[in-house]
Amino acid sequence: MNIRAFKLSLPIVAAMITTVAIAADPDARARRVGERCWQDVRVLADDVTEGRRAGSAGHRRAAQFVADEFRKAGLKPGGDKGYLQTVQLEARLIDEEKSSLALVLNGERRPLQFGEDGGFSLRGNFVREVDAPLVFVGHGLKLPQYGIDDLAGLDLKGKIVVAFGSAPDSVPGAAGAHFGSAAERWKVYREAGAVGTLMMSNPHTVDIPWERAVRQRLEPFMVLRGVDDQFVGQMVQVMFNPAHFAKLLEGTPHKAEDLLTLLKEGKPLPHFDLAARLHAVQDVQVTAAVSENVVGVLPGSDPVLRDELVVLSAHIDHLGVRGGEEADRIFNGALDNAAGVAVLMQIARDLGKGKAPRRSIVFAAVTAEEMGLLGSRAYVAQAKAAGQRIVANLNSDMFLPIYPLKHLVVFGLEESDLADDARAVAAKLGVEVQADPQPQRNRFIRSDQYSFVRAGVPSLATKIGVVPGSPEAEIERKWQAQRYHGVSDDLSQPVDIGALGGYQELVKRLAVRIANRAEKPRWFDTSVFSKL
């Protein structure tokens, strides 16, 4: 070999050595893949996408980027406009200057302050003016199978239901999450004759501080058009500050601190009519809006099983740009949930290179999750209308690669035999599987897997786990308190790149394993979802 040829070969040799080293070192591969995923996060969570609010120009830019990457990966288009699937929305924006909220006690009107006391959630068939009595129902659940009936002996007809949006510890986590969801609650309340709800979060388990959560009331609230309304007949829905619970109890013999102590200790709560009525005026601007799911399909290789679909989902939207004059007003949503979409794109690239698994895998980057899982609901509804057979869903949302991947929390672990697949894949990667450590936070129903669950599809959601009391647990606690749904969930925050790549590998292997199963996944007979 002459000297020139030898010099030219050095980069090739170096590349070969690097490739061999990465193949022999899983940590090196995880870092390499994590860096590639983070490149995509940088695009999706850049200021130019303006927080990716559903229906916005920034969201469309992000959706088109994902569609282009699905095309480059070799996926087949799965939308009604190529890779894009149209989602019809209705945007509802409250005009608080022309609206009001007040308690009426003994004929005296006591105004409530928007933001400080409460605010409107514009679901259902809201009406301009509502004046109705209030009834406190504790957790507000009717679950005879668990010996619970918070509505027993109460007359809800024509009333507004006041409840804490949580379930007692005696109810299994997934069941409490499902039956405690807003849609399932309203189904029960409506049947009993209620006209609205006033809901409080459990202050002992809340993820987002009231001051941050209530600001979203000033942004457009969205509902689906052309899909069954889960809140038919609901004239008013109020989110109320639990710190001001005492205002609701005036004129009754009950004290807020006593009831909040019972709530914290998991003891039964009383149920009773309140002395005050609620008077609400809702002045709402309503406009049509359109957003986009991004759907790509990797066709299965088995002629018998390829019509069965394993759907990998992650929501592409976030909270957009808030009003005000702060220096930083953009909710970039780097980990909620640009990272989840980046994982989808990288799995598509990886699987597009070799032989496809037996079943088809659908990659669905869905919109309007932050507005109530609207994009995934629209996707499931359209798939059902088209006669498609979805057999499993794996959802990635806010999986938090902010510490090493040693544990994996699997939401839905106790519900279907997908648990066996999750445990098998995690074991091969040296990762310990954990059940939901905080089932009272209702995580299993708070992201897009719930749209599939409600349609009868066995589903899992996953995130990187921690050991309670560990330094990692403290890192997560601080992230939840400081960055969750905050403008600081941006590209400047510290991220464990190796954990990001390792999570991508785990989800990819899990998807392939499920797609290659001889039998399609099934709910356990003990699961509440087996009876839906």
C-alpha positions as CSV (number, residue, x, y, z in Angstrom):
1,M,0.0,0.0,0.0
2,N,1.4,3.4,-0.9
3,I,1.6,6.2,1.6
4,R,-1.2,8.1,-0.1
5,A,-3.6,5.2,0.0
6,F,-2.7,4.5,3.6
7,K,-3.5,8.1,4.6
8,L,-6.8,7.9,2.8
9,S,-7.7,4.7,4.6
10,L,-7.1,6.1,8.1
11,P,-10.6,7.7,8.4
12,I,-12.2,4.5,7.1
13,V,-10.3,2.5,9.7
14,A,-11.1,4.9,12.4
15,A,-14.8,4.7,11.5
16,M,-14.7,0.9,11.6
17,I,-13.0,1.0,15.0
18,T,-15.6,3.4,16.3
19,T,-18.5,1.3,15.0
20,V,-17.0,-1.8,16.6
21,A,-16.5,0.0,19.9
22,I,-20.1,1.3,19.9
23,A,-21.4,-2.2,19.1
24,A,-19.4,-3.6,22.0
25,D,-20.4,-0.8,24.4
26,P,-24.1,-0.3,24.9
27,D,-23.5,2.9,26.8
28,A,-21.7,4.4,23.9
29,R,-24.6,3.4,21.6
30,A,-27.1,4.9,24.0
31,R,-25.2,8.2,24.0
32,R,-24.9,8.2,20.2
33,V,-28.6,7.6,19.8
34,G,-29.4,10.0,22.6
35,E,-27.5,12.7,20.8
36,R,-29.4,12.1,17.6
37,C,-32.7,12.2,19.5
38,W,-31.7,15.5,21.2
39,Q,-30.9,17.0,17.7
40,D,-34.6,16.4,16.9
41,V,-35.7,17.8,20.3
42,R,-33.7,21.0,19.4
43,V,-35.8,21.4,16.3
44,L,-39.1,20.6,17.8
45,A,-38.6,22.7,21.0
46,D,-36.9,25.6,19.3
47,D,-38.5,29.0,19.8
48,V,-39.5,29.1,16.1
49,T,-42.2,26.4,16.8
50,E,-43.7,28.8,19.4
51,G,-44.6,26.1,21.9
52,R,-46.4,24.0,19.4
53,R,-50.0,24.9,20.5
54,A,-52.5,22.8,18.6
55,G,-53.8,24.7,15.6
56,S,-50.9,27.2,15.5
57,A,-48.4,27.9,12.8
58,G,-45.6,26.7,15.1
59,H,-47.4,23.4,15.6
60,R,-47.7,23.0,11.8
61,R,-44.0,23.7,11.3
62,A,-43.2,21.0,13.9
63,A,-45.7,18.5,12.3
64,Q,-44.2,19.0,8.9
65,F,-40.8,18.3,10.3
66,V,-42.0,15.1,11.8
67,A,-43.8,14.1,8.5
68,D,-40.5,14.8,6.5
69,E,-38.6,12.5,8.9
70,F,-41.2,9.8,8.7
71,R,-40.9,9.9,4.9
72,K,-37.1,9.8,5.0
73,A,-37.3,6.8,7.3
74,G,-39.3,4.9,4.7
75,L,-42.7,4.9,6.5
76,K,-45.9,4.8,4.4
77,P,-48.2,7.8,4.7
78,G,-51.0,7.1,7.2
79,G,-53.0,10.4,7.2
80,D,-55.6,11.9,5.0
81,K,-53.1,14.4,3.5
82,G,-50.0,12.2,3.2
83,Y,-48.5,11.8,6.6
84,L,-50.7,14.5,8.1
85,Q,-54.1,13.6,9.5
86,T,-56.6,16.5,9.9
87,V,-58.1,17.1,13.3
88,Q,-61.1,19.4,13.4
89,L,-61.2,21.5,16.6
90,E,-63.3,24.2,18.2
91,A,-61.5,26.8,20.1
92,R,-63.2,28.5,23.0
93,L,-61.8,31.6,24.7
94,I,-63.2,33.1,27.8
95,D,-63.6,36.9,28.0
96,E,-63.3,37.4,31.8
97,E,-64.1,41.1,31.6
98,K,-67.6,40.1,30.5
99,S,-67.8,37.0,32.7
100,S,-68.3,36.5,36.4
101,L,-68.2,33.9,39.1
102,A,-69.9,34.3,42.5
103,L,-71.3,32.5,45.5
104,V,-74.8,33.5,46.7
105,L,-75.4,32.9,50.4
106,N,-78.5,34.1,52.2
107,G,-79.3,36.3,49.3
108,E,-75.9,38.0,49.4
109,R,-73.7,37.8,46.3
110,R,-70.1,37.2,47.1
111,P,-67.9,37.6,44.0
112,L,-65.1,35.1,43.3
113,Q,-61.9,36.3,41.8
114,F,-60.7,34.8,38.5
115,G,-57.3,33.2,38.9
116,E,-57.2,33.5,42.7
117,D,-60.4,31.6,43.5
118,G,-61.2,29.8,40.3
119,G,-61.8,29.8,36.6
120,F,-63.8,28.2,33.8
121,S,-63.0,25.0,31.9
122,L,-65.1,25.3,28.7
123,R,-66.2,21.7,28.2
124,G,-69.6,20.4,27.2
125,N,-72.7,22.5,26.3
126,F,-71.7,25.6,28.4
127,V,-74.4,28.3,28.7
128,R,-74.0,32.0,29.2
129,E,-75.6,32.1,32.6
130,V,-76.0,29.5,35.3
131,D,-77.5,29.8,38.8
132,A,-77.7,26.6,40.7
133,P,-77.2,25.1,44.2
134,L,-74.0,23.3,45.2
135,V,-73.6,19.8,46.6
136,F,-70.3,18.5,48.1
137,V,-69.7,14.8,47.3
138,G,-66.2,14.2,48.6
139,H,-64.3,12.2,46.0
140,G,-67.6,12.1,44.0
141,L,-67.3,8.4,42.9
142,K,-70.0,5.7,42.6
143,L,-68.2,2.4,42.6
144,P,-70.3,-0.3,44.3
145,Q,-67.7,-2.9,43.3
146,Y,-65.4,-1.3,45.7
147,G,-68.0,-0.5,48.4
148,I,-68.0,3.2,47.5
149,D,-71.1,5.4,46.7
150,D,-70.4,9.1,47.4
151,L,-73.7,10.0,45.9
152,A,-75.9,7.8,48.1
153,G,-78.8,9.7,49.6
154,L,-78.0,12.9,47.7
155,D,-80.2,14.8,45.3
156,L,-78.1,16.0,42.4
157,K,-80.9,17.1,40.1
158,G,-80.3,20.7,38.8
159,K,-77.2,21.1,41.0
160,I,-73.5,21.7,40.5
161,V,-71.4,18.8,41.9
162,V,-68.4,19.9,44.1
163,A,-65.7,17.2,44.4
164,F,-62.0,16.5,44.8
165,G,-60.7,15.0,41.6
166,S,-59.1,12.0,43.2
167,A,-60.0,8.6,44.5
168,P,-59.5,7.0,47.9
169,D,-56.6,4.6,48.5
170,S,-59.0,1.7,48.7
171,V,-59.7,1.9,45.0
172,P,-57.0,0.2,42.8
173,G,-54.9,2.8,40.9
174,A,-56.0,2.2,37.3
175,A,-59.7,1.9,38.4
176,G,-59.5,5.0,40.4
177,A,-57.9,6.8,37.5
178,H,-60.5,5.6,35.0
179,F,-63.6,6.1,37.0
180,G,-62.2,9.4,38.4
181,S,-61.6,10.9,34.9
182,A,-63.7,13.9,34.0
183,A,-65.6,12.1,31.3
184,E,-66.5,9.1,33.5
185,R,-67.5,11.3,36.4
186,W,-69.8,13.4,34.2
187,K,-71.5,10.3,32.9
188,V,-72.5,9.5,36.4
189,Y,-73.4,13.1,37.4
190,R,-75.4,13.7,34.3
191,E,-77.4,10.5,34.9
192,A,-78.2,11.8,38.4
193,G,-79.5,15.1,36.9
194,A,-76.5,17.5,37.6
195,V,-76.0,20.5,35.4
196,G,-72.3,21.2,36.1
197,T,-69.2,20.5,38.2
198,L,-66.9,22.5,40.4
199,M,-63.7,20.4,40.8
200,M,-60.7,20.8,43.1
201,S,-57.4,19.0,42.8
202,N,-56.2,17.1,45.8
203,P,-53.6,19.5,47.3
204,H,-51.7,16.6,48.8
205,T,-50.9,15.0,45.5
206,V,-51.1,17.8,42.9
207,D,-48.4,17.9,40.2
208,I,-48.8,21.5,39.1
209,P,-49.1,24.4,41.6
210,W,-52.4,26.2,41.4
211,E,-50.8,29.5,40.4
212,R,-49.3,27.9,37.3
213,A,-52.3,25.6,36.4
214,V,-54.9,28.4,36.6
215,R,-53.1,30.6,34.1
216,Q,-54.1,28.2,31.3
217,R,-57.7,29.4,31.7
218,L,-56.8,32.5,29.6
219,E,-55.6,30.4,26.7
220,P,-58.0,28.9,24.1
221,F,-59.7,25.8,25.3
222,M,-60.3,23.2,22.6
223,V,-62.8,20.4,21.9
224,L,-63.2,18.0,19.0
225,R,-65.6,18.6,16.2
226,G,-67.2,15.6,14.6
227,V,-66.5,13.2,17.5
228,D,-68.9,12.3,20.2
229,D,-68.9,14.9,23.0
230,Q,-68.1,13.2,26.4
231,F,-69.6,16.2,28.3
232,V,-73.0,16.5,26.7
233,G,-75.3,18.5,29.0
234,Q,-72.6,20.0,31.1
235,M,-73.6,23.7,31.4
236,V,-70.7,24.9,33.5
237,Q,-67.4,23.5,34.7
238,V,-65.3,25.4,37.3
239,M,-61.8,24.6,38.5
240,F,-61.5,25.9,42.0
241,N,-58.5,26.6,44.2
242,P,-58.5,24.1,47.1
243,A,-56.7,26.6,49.2
244,H,-60.0,28.6,49.3
245,F,-62.2,25.6,50.0
246,A,-63.4,27.4,53.2
247,K,-65.4,29.8,51.0
248,L,-67.5,27.0,49.7
249,L,-68.3,25.7,53.2
250,E,-69.6,29.0,54.7
251,G,-73.0,28.4,56.3
252,T,-72.3,24.7,57.0
253,P,-71.0,23.2,60.2
254,H,-67.9,21.8,58.4
255,K,-64.4,23.3,58.4
256,A,-62.1,23.1,55.5
257,E,-59.0,22.1,57.6
258,D,-60.9,19.1,59.0
259,L,-62.0,17.9,55.6
260,L,-58.6,18.4,54.1
261,T,-57.1,16.4,56.9
262,L,-59.5,13.5,56.2
263,L,-58.5,13.8,52.5
264,K,-54.8,13.6,53.4
265,E,-55.3,10.6,55.7
266,G,-57.4,8.7,53.2
267,K,-60.4,8.7,55.5
268,P,-64.0,8.9,54.3
269,L,-65.3,12.3,53.5
270,P,-68.8,13.5,54.3
271,H,-71.4,14.4,51.6
272,F,-73.8,17.3,52.0
273,D,-75.6,20.2,50.4
274,L,-73.8,23.5,50.6
275,A,-75.5,26.6,51.9
276,A,-74.3,28.7,48.9
277,R,-75.4,28.7,45.3
278,L,-73.1,29.3,42.4
279,H,-73.9,32.1,39.9
280,A,-71.8,32.0,36.8
281,V,-71.7,34.2,33.6
282,Q,-69.6,32.8,30.8
283,D,-68.9,35.1,27.8
284,V,-67.1,32.9,25.3
285,Q,-65.6,33.5,21.9
286,V,-66.0,30.3,19.7
287,T,-64.0,29.7,16.5
288,A,-63.2,26.7,14.3
289,A,-59.6,25.5,14.3
290,V,-57.6,22.7,12.6
291,S,-54.6,20.9,13.8
292,E,-52.6,17.8,12.6
293,N,-51.7,14.4,13.8
294,V,-48.7,13.0,12.0
295,V,-49.1,9.3,11.1
296,G,-46.6,6.9,9.4
297,V,-46.9,3.2,8.9
298,L,-44.3,0.4,8.8
299,P,-46.2,-2.4,7.0
300,G,-45.9,-5.8,8.7
301,S,-44.1,-8.7,7.0
302,D,-46.6,-11.4,7.9
303,P,-49.5,-11.7,5.4
304,V,-51.8,-12.9,8.1
305,L,-50.9,-10.5,10.9
306,R,-50.0,-7.3,9.0
307,D,-53.5,-6.0,9.3
308,E,-53.1,-5.9,13.1
309,L,-51.6,-2.6,14.2
310,V,-49.3,-1.8,17.1
311,V,-49.4,1.9,17.6
312,L,-46.5,3.9,19.0
313,S,-47.8,7.3,20.1
314,A,-46.4,10.6,21.5
315,H,-48.0,14.0,21.6
316,I,-46.4,16.7,19.5
317,D,-48.3,19.7,20.9
318,H,-47.5,21.8,24.0
319,L,-48.9,25.0,25.6
320,G,-47.8,27.6,23.1
321,V,-47.0,31.2,24.0
322,R,-48.6,32.7,27.1
323,G,-49.9,36.3,27.3
324,G,-48.0,38.9,29.4
325,E,-44.8,40.8,29.3
326,E,-42.4,38.3,30.8
327,A,-39.0,37.9,29.0
328,D,-39.7,34.2,28.4
329,R,-43.3,33.4,27.4
330,I,-42.7,30.3,25.2
331,F,-43.6,26.9,26.6
332,N,-41.0,25.0,24.6
333,G,-42.0,21.6,26.0
334,A,-38.6,19.9,25.4
335,L,-39.4,17.0,27.7
336,D,-43.2,17.4,27.4
337,N,-43.1,16.1,24.8
338,A,-40.6,16.8,22.1
339,A,-38.4,14.1,23.5
340,G,-41.2,11.5,23.1
341,V,-41.7,12.5,19.5
342,A,-37.9,12.3,18.9
343,V,-37.9,8.8,20.2
344,L,-40.7,7.9,17.7
345,M,-38.7,9.3,14.8
346,Q,-35.5,7.4,15.8
347,I,-37.4,4.1,16.2
348,A,-38.8,4.7,12.7
349,R,-35.3,5.2,11.3
350,D,-34.0,2.1,13.0
351,L,-36.8,-0.2,12.0
352,G,-36.9,1.1,8.4
353,K,-33.5,-0.3,7.8
354,G,-34.2,-4.0,8.2
355,K,-36.9,-6.6,7.8
356,A,-40.2,-5.4,9.3
357,P,-41.8,-7.2,12.2
358,R,-44.9,-9.4,11.6
359,R,-47.5,-6.9,12.5
360,S,-47.6,-3.4,11.2
361,I,-46.3,-0.6,13.4
362,V,-48.0,2.8,13.3
363,F,-46.1,5.9,14.4
364,A,-48.6,8.5,15.6
365,A,-47.4,11.9,16.7
366,V,-50.7,13.3,17.9
367,T,-51.9,16.8,18.6
368,A,-53.9,18.5,21.3
369,E,-53.0,16.1,24.1
370,E,-52.7,19.1,26.4
371,M,-56.3,20.0,25.5
372,G,-57.7,16.7,26.7
373,L,-56.2,13.9,24.5
374,L,-58.0,15.3,21.5
375,G,-55.6,14.2,18.8
376,S,-55.4,10.6,20.0
377,R,-59.2,10.5,20.4
378,A,-59.6,11.7,16.8
379,Y,-57.0,9.1,15.6
380,V,-58.7,6.2,17.4
381,A,-62.1,7.3,16.1
382,Q,-60.9,7.5,12.5
383,A,-59.1,4.2,12.7
384,K,-62.3,2.6,14.1
385,A,-64.4,4.1,11.3
386,A,-62.0,2.7,8.8
387,G,-62.2,-0.8,10.2
388,Q,-58.5,-0.8,11.3
389,R,-57.6,-3.3,14.0
390,I,-55.4,-1.8,16.7
391,V,-54.1,-4.5,19.0
392,A,-51.7,-2.5,21.2
393,N,-50.6,1.0,22.1
394,L,-47.3,2.1,23.6
395,N,-47.3,5.8,24.6
396,S,-44.3,7.9,25.4
397,D,-45.0,11.2,27.2
398,M,-42.7,13.1,29.5
399,F,-40.5,10.1,30.2
400,L,-37.9,12.4,31.9
401,P,-34.4,11.5,30.8
402,I,-32.9,13.5,33.6
403,Y,-31.1,10.7,35.4
404,P,-29.7,7.3,34.4
405,L,-32.1,4.6,33.1
406,K,-31.9,2.0,35.8
407,H,-35.7,1.7,36.5
408,L,-38.7,1.9,34.2
409,V,-42.1,2.8,35.5
410,V,-44.8,1.0,33.5
411,F,-48.3,2.5,33.7
412,G,-50.8,-0.2,33.1
413,L,-48.5,-3.0,34.3
414,E,-51.3,-4.7,36.2
415,E,-53.8,-4.5,33.4
416,S,-52.7,-6.6,30.4
417,D,-50.2,-9.3,29.4
418,L,-48.2,-6.5,27.8
419,A,-46.6,-6.5,31.2
420,D,-44.8,-9.8,30.4
421,D,-43.3,-8.1,27.3
422,A,-42.2,-5.1,29.2
423,R,-40.5,-7.1,31.9
424,A,-38.8,-9.4,29.3
425,V,-37.3,-6.5,27.3
426,A,-36.3,-4.5,30.4
427,A,-34.6,-7.5,31.9
428,K,-32.4,-8.0,28.8
429,L,-31.3,-4.4,29.1
430,G,-30.6,-4.6,32.9
431,V,-33.5,-2.3,33.8
432,E,-35.8,-2.9,36.7
433,V,-39.5,-2.6,36.0
434,Q,-41.7,-0.6,38.5
435,A,-45.5,-0.3,38.8
436,D,-46.9,3.2,39.1
437,P,-45.5,4.4,42.4
438,Q,-48.1,7.1,42.8
439,P,-51.4,5.8,41.5
440,Q,-53.4,8.5,43.2
441,R,-51.9,11.0,40.6
442,N,-54.0,9.3,37.9
443,R,-51.2,9.2,35.4
444,F,-52.6,6.2,33.5
445,I,-55.5,8.3,32.2
446,R,-53.6,11.6,31.8
447,S,-52.0,10.9,28.4
448,D,-52.8,9.5,25.0
449,Q,-52.8,5.9,26.0
450,Y,-56.1,6.5,27.6
451,S,-57.8,7.1,24.2
452,F,-56.7,3.6,23.2
453,V,-57.7,2.1,26.6
454,R,-61.2,3.6,26.3
455,A,-61.5,1.9,22.9
456,G,-60.6,-1.5,24.4
457,V,-56.9,-1.6,23.3
458,P,-54.3,-3.0,25.7
459,S,-51.9,-0.1,26.3
460,L,-48.8,0.9,28.3
461,A,-47.2,4.2,29.0
462,T,-43.6,4.3,30.3
463,K,-41.2,6.6,32.0
464,I,-37.8,6.4,33.6
465,G,-38.2,5.5,37.2
466,V,-36.5,6.3,40.5
467,V,-36.0,4.7,43.9
468,P,-38.2,6.6,46.5
469,G,-36.0,8.7,48.7
470,S,-33.0,8.6,46.3
471,P,-31.2,11.7,44.9
472,E,-32.9,10.9,41.6
473,A,-36.3,11.1,43.3
474,E,-35.4,14.6,44.5
475,I,-34.4,15.6,41.0
476,E,-37.8,14.5,39.7
477,R,-39.6,16.3,42.5
478,K,-37.9,19.5,41.6
479,W,-38.5,19.1,37.9
480,Q,-42.2,18.5,38.5
481,A,-42.4,21.6,40.8
482,Q,-40.3,23.9,38.7
483,R,-40.4,22.9,35.0
484,Y,-43.6,20.8,34.4
485,H,-45.9,23.0,32.3
486,G,-43.4,25.8,32.8
487,V,-41.4,27.9,30.4
488,S,-38.2,26.4,31.9
489,D,-39.0,23.0,30.2
490,D,-36.6,24.2,27.4
491,L,-33.4,23.3,25.7
492,S,-31.2,24.7,28.4
493,Q,-32.1,22.2,31.1
494,P,-29.8,19.3,32.0
495,V,-30.5,16.0,30.3
496,D,-29.0,12.6,30.6
497,I,-28.2,11.8,27.0
498,G,-27.4,8.2,27.7
499,A,-30.8,7.7,29.4
500,L,-32.5,9.3,26.3
501,G,-30.8,6.8,24.0
502,G,-31.4,3.9,26.3
503,Y,-35.1,4.6,26.6
504,Q,-35.4,4.7,22.8
505,E,-33.7,1.3,22.5
506,L,-36.0,-0.2,25.2
507,V,-39.2,1.1,23.5
508,K,-38.0,0.0,20.1
509,R,-37.4,-3.6,21.4
510,L,-40.7,-3.6,23.2
511,A,-42.6,-2.5,20.0
512,V,-40.9,-5.2,17.9
513,R,-41.5,-7.9,20.5
514,I,-45.2,-7.0,20.6
515,A,-45.5,-6.8,16.8
516,N,-43.9,-10.3,16.6
517,R,-46.1,-12.0,19.2
518,A,-48.0,-15.1,18.1
519,E,-51.1,-14.0,19.9
520,K,-52.4,-10.4,20.1
521,P,-52.2,-8.8,23.5
522,R,-55.2,-9.2,25.9
523,W,-56.4,-7.5,29.1
524,F,-56.2,-9.5,32.3
525,D,-59.6,-10.8,33.5
526,T,-59.0,-8.8,36.7
527,S,-58.6,-5.5,34.9
528,V,-61.4,-3.0,35.0
529,F,-60.6,-2.3,31.3
530,S,-61.5,-5.9,30.3
531,K,-65.1,-5.0,30.9
532,L,-65.3,-1.7,28.9
